[in-house]
Amino acid sequence: MVVNKIKNESLEWIKAILIAIALTFIIRLFFFTPIVVDGASMEPTLYDQERMIVTKIGKPKRFDIIVFHATENEDYIKRVIGLPGDRIEYKNDTLFINGISYDEPYLEQAKHEVTDGLLTNSFTLRETPVQSDIVPEGHLFVMGDNRRFSKDSRHIGAIPIEKVVGTTNLVFYPLKKMQLIDNN
């Protein structure tokens, strides 16, 4: 009798552990995954070695921070600046989307720290690898917040939406820097 009880309890524990492993796998595959920031291209918003949660649900919106497959072995973290069909231009450190100027409050600190020119040099989409007046259909134009030291769409072109892993705005490590990032 005691042997059967121990056997039943063992089976219940094994089932519970297998269910937990399966749920973890499904959640990580389809909903959320952790990522480590690698490099300084998103400073001062995100710093090297911070850990974040990537949400794989929903489509990226303007100014969202996204993770995407830049190469077969490397993912990048950047901010969505242009959506399909947008005309993007920078003039005198000001972002213009479809002819309308936009504030970028996440850049204010960096703009005040620059003493030798502009944070973001002037350009149009035609002057980037996009070589078009508008962001192509099915693509995003992305930039790092550390505009002077970011390899982004100004260098690698527009990003196919199917290469987007997800959006992120939750830093969970280091614990003293745990925060929700405001994407506006």
N, C-alpha and C positions, 0 to 999 in steps of 0.2 A: 504494500500500500504506500509506504514512504517512498519507495523507488519510483512508482508511477507519478507521485506528486512532484518529485524532483525532476523527472523526465518531462512532465507537462510544463513546469516552470521554465526549464531550460529551453523548450521549444518556443514558449511565449517570448522569452528574452531574445532568442535568435530571430523570430519574426519581427519583433519591435526594432531590432538593430537593422535588419534588412530593409524594413520600411523607411527608417530614418535615412539610410544611405541612398535609397532610391529617391526619396523626396529631395534630399540635398542635391543629387545629380540633376534632377528635373528643374529645380529652382535655379541652379547655377547655369544650366544650359539654356533655359528659355526666359528667365526673368531678371536675375541679378548676378553680378560677378564682381569680385574685388580686382583692383588694378593698382599698380604702384606708379607714381609719377616719376619719370626718368628724364632729368634735365631741367633747364631753367627757362624753357620757352613760354611758360605760362605765368612766370613771376610778374607781379607780386600777388596774383590770385592763388596760384598753387606753387608749391616748392618741391624740389627734388626729394624723393623718397617718401613723400606723403602717400598715404593709402586711402583709396576712395572706393565707393560702391558705384558700379555702372548699372543703370537700369536699361534693360533691353526692350522695354514696352513703349510703344508710341513712336511718332516721327519727330525728328529734331526740328526745333523752331529757331527763329533768329535769336542770336546771342546765347543759345544753349552751349554748354561745354560738352563736346562729344569725344568719344574714343573711336578711332577707325583704323583699319588695316592699311598702313602706308606701304608696307612691303610684305612679302610672304612671312617674314620673321619679326616684323616690328610694327607695333601699334603707336599711334600718335594721339596726343590730347590737344585739342584746339577749340577755338570758339567759332560758332557758325556766324558768319557775317552776311553772306549772300545765299538766297534761296533760288531755285530754278526760275529763270526769267528776269532776275534782278539785274539792274545796271549798277555796278559798284565803282566808286571813284573816291580817292582821297585827295583833298586839296588843303594845303596849309594846316595839316594835322586834324582835319575834320572829315568824318565819314559822310559820304552822300550815297544814299540808296534810292535809285529811281529819281534822282534830282532833289531829294529832300535830305537835309542835314540831320544827323542823329547824334545825340549825346552818348558818350561811352563812359559812364561813371566809374567803371572798373579800371579805367586808365588814368584817372585824375592824379593819383599819387605818382605814377611814373612820369606823367607830363610835367609835374612840378619839379621832379628830380633832374630832368634833362636840362643841361646848361649850354649845350653846343648844337643847337638846331632843333629839328622836329623829332618827335617820338616815332611818328609814322610818316615816311617819305611819300610825297604825292605820286599817284599812279592812277591809271585807268585799267579796266580788265583787259583791254586790247594790248597793253604793255606787259602783261603777265603771260605765262604759258597757256592761259585760257584762250588768248588771241581771238576774242570775240567781244562784242559789245554787251552781251548778257551772259549770265551764268547758264550753261547748257541744261537742257531738260534732264532730269534724273541725277543732277549733281549739286554739290554745295561748294561755296567759296568759304574757306576757313582761314583764320589767322590766330597766332599765338598772342597772348597779352604782352609778352616781352618783345615788342615789335621790332626792335633792333637786332634781336638774337633768336629769331624764330624761323625755322624752315617750315613754310606753310604754302598756301595756294599761290602766293606771289612767286614761289620757286618751283613747286611741284604740280601746279595746275588745280583745276576743280576736282573735287572728290566724288566718285560715284556713290550714290546713296546706299547701294548694296554693300559697300565696304564699311559702313557705319556699324560698330558693335552696339553702341547705345549712348545715352546721355548720362552725365554725372554732375552731381552738385553736393555730395556728402563726403566730407573728409572725416575718416574715423580713426586715423592714426597719424602722428602721435596723439595720444589722448588729450594733451593740453591744447592741441590745435583743432580738436573735433569741432566741426561747424558745418552749417548749410551755406553753400555759396549762392549769393544772389546773382542771377544771370542777367540782370539789367543794370 
